[in-house]
Amino acid sequence: MNRSLSRIATLICAALLALLSTGCSKPSGSHDGIVRFSDNSPVQSGSVEFRSLADGSRYASRIAGDGSFTLTNLDGDVGCPPGDYEVVVVQIVLTEDLAAETHQHGRTVPRRYADYYTSGLRATNPEDSDTLLTITLDPSDE
């Protein structure tokens, strides 16, 4: 009876350790990046979304004033698995009631980048999680 209980306790401990160690591992792939124009100036507002070419899963983020972003999944968990992605950059600019000098959005992102069918943007997220994901837009693509 004692051997049986000891074996069960050992199995339970091993299962708990395996479960805990998988929850503490560092995710592979990067989730941090920057969106910029071809002249290296940052996109100062909007959002970026990555869609996996393998399974269609999506990872998105708001773009900070310096062009930086941190991707999260649909549940809000930070991360983006390694793989190949289609990318869109969406910027909604409401300027009807504002004078030009009061706009805070920076340079406007061309509309073609807001749609997966027309953006032409692709990114590969490598296994190395220290690699910064960089998305470069051509502002002359109006």
C-alpha positions in Angstrom: 0.0 0.0 0.0 2.8 2.4 0.9 4.6 1.7 -2.4 1.4 2.4 -4.3 0.9 5.8 -2.5 4.5 6.7 -3.0 4.3 5.9 -6.7 1.1 8.0 -7.0 2.7 10.9 -5.1 5.8 10.8 -7.3 3.7 10.9 -10.5 1.6 13.8 -9.2 4.8 15.7 -8.3 6.3 15.0 -11.7 3.1 16.2 -13.5 3.0 19.4 -11.4 6.6 20.2 -12.1 6.1 19.6 -15.9 3.0 21.9 -15.8 4.8 24.6 -13.9 7.9 24.5 -16.0 6.0 25.0 -19.3 4.2 28.0 -17.9 7.5 29.7 -16.9 9.4 29.2 -20.2 10.4 32.2 -22.2 8.3 32.4 -25.4 10.2 31.9 -28.7 9.9 34.5 -31.4 9.7 38.2 -31.0 6.7 40.3 -30.0 8.4 43.8 -30.1 8.9 45.9 -33.2 8.8 49.2 -34.9 6.8 50.6 -37.8 8.6 53.3 -39.8 8.6 55.0 -43.2 11.3 54.4 -45.7 13.1 57.6 -44.6 13.4 56.0 -41.0 10.8 58.4 -39.5 8.4 56.5 -37.2 4.7 55.9 -37.8 3.4 57.9 -34.8 -0.1 56.5 -34.5 -2.4 53.6 -35.6 -2.3 49.9 -35.1 -0.4 47.0 -36.6 -1.7 43.4 -37.1 0.2 40.3 -38.1 -1.8 37.3 -39.7 -0.1 34.0 -39.8 0.3 32.5 -43.2 0.3 29.0 -41.6 -2.9 29.1 -39.6 -4.5 32.6 -39.9 -4.0 33.4 -36.3 -3.7 37.1 -35.6 -1.5 39.3 -33.3 -2.0 43.0 -33.0 -0.8 46.1 -31.2 -1.3 49.9 -31.0 1.6 51.9 -32.4 3.3 54.3 -29.9 4.4 57.8 -30.9 8.0 56.5 -31.5 6.7 53.8 -33.9 7.2 50.9 -31.4 4.7 48.1 -30.8 4.3 45.0 -28.7 2.2 42.2 -30.2 -0.5 40.4 -28.3 -2.9 37.6 -29.2 -6.7 38.0 -29.3 -6.8 37.2 -25.5 -4.4 40.0 -24.8 -1.4 37.8 -24.0 1.9 39.2 -25.1 3.6 37.1 -27.8 3.8 36.1 -31.4 5.1 32.7 -32.5 7.9 32.3 -35.0 6.7 32.1 -38.6 5.7 34.0 -41.7 3.1 36.7 -41.5 1.1 39.1 -43.6 1.0 42.6 -42.1 -1.4 45.5 -42.1 -1.0 49.0 -40.7 -4.2 50.8 -39.9 -4.4 54.5 -39.1 -7.8 56.3 -38.6 -7.3 60.0 -38.8 -10.2 62.3 -37.9 -9.3 65.8 -39.1 -12.5 67.5 -40.1 -12.8 69.8 -37.1 -9.1 70.3 -36.4 -6.7 72.9 -37.9 -3.7 71.3 -39.6 -1.2 72.4 -37.0 -3.2 70.6 -34.2 -3.0 67.1 -35.7 -1.2 64.7 -33.5 -1.1 61.6 -35.7 2.2 62.4 -37.6 2.6 61.5 -41.2 -0.4 59.8 -42.7 -0.1 56.1 -43.5 -1.2 55.4 -47.1 -4.6 53.5 -47.3 -3.2 50.5 -49.1 -1.4 49.3 -46.0 -4.8 48.9 -44.1 -5.9 45.8 -46.2 -4.3 42.4 -46.4 -5.1 42.3 -50.1 -3.2 45.5 -51.0 -0.6 46.0 -48.3 2.0 43.8 -49.7 3.7 43.8 -46.3 5.2 40.5 -45.1 7.3 39.7 -42.0 9.1 36.6 -40.7 9.3 36.2 -37.0 12.5 34.2 -36.3 13.0 31.9 -33.3 15.4 34.5 -31.7 13.2 36.5 -29.4 15.7 39.3 -29.3 15.2 40.3 -32.9 13.1 43.5 -33.4 10.3 43.1 -35.9 10.6 46.0 -38.4 7.9 47.1 -40.7 8.8 49.7 -43.3 6.2 51.7 -45.3 6.8 53.7 -48.5 4.9 57.0 -48.0 4.8 57.6 -51.8 2.4 54.6 -52.2 -0.7 56.8 -52.1 
